[in-house]
Amino acid sequence: MDYVPDSQLGHEDHRPAAKRRSISVVIQNFAAPANVGAVFRSADAFGVTRVYLCGATVAPPNTKLRRLSRAAEKYVPYEVVADAVAVVKQLKAEGMQIISLEITANSVPLADVPVGDQPLCLILGTEDEGVAPALLALSDWVVHIPMCGHNSSLNVGSACAVALYELAYKAS
């Protein structure tokens, strides 16, 4: 019998999966609308509860952001906040586990982070400067994505997608 491939489903046939866990994302000083849009698109894909756009981060409405996000900013709750440190302190006080995605001398592979049932907050830094030292100091974990190639990191939008996938589906 010859193999007959399944036909691709249309967007109208998509049925969202059940949410896995509560995750918020904090981004600080993202000047590129494409990177903010990529974060929104991944946030929508993995059921993020809220995105905090901190500092000088580009915020909706923005045509380039919307194009890359595929309008996900309409579905993912977000807040524009001046001070990322204040937001993270508040989220930590509310019981969130704070996880910064950054390569440091003491960072651990993302897959090695033990997450319980508590809500999570993922902090992303800019591609040039990374996560601010004050935010790293507030983190319960500083994690990195191990790389097999010559480059030491992914584009921040791609790294966000990898991290959210790992955290959303990680067993408690």
PETANOR-V225381 format. One record per run of one state. SS is the DSSP state (H for helix, E for strand, C for the rest). FROM is the first residue (numbers start at 1). TO is the last residue. If there is no record, write none. Layout:
ss=<SS/SS>
from=<FROM/FROM>
to=<TO/TO>
This chain:
ss=<C/H/C/E/C/H/C/E/C/H/C/H/C/E/C/H/C/E/C/E/H/C/E/C/E/C/E/C/H/C/E/C/H/C>
from=<1/11/14/23/29/33/46/50/55/63/70/72/75/78/82/84/94/97/102/108/110/113/120/125/126/127/130/131/133/139/141/145/156/170>
to=<10/13/22/28/32/45/49/54/62/69/71/74/77/81/83/93/96/101/107/109/112/119/124/125/126/129/130/132/138/140/144/155/169/172>
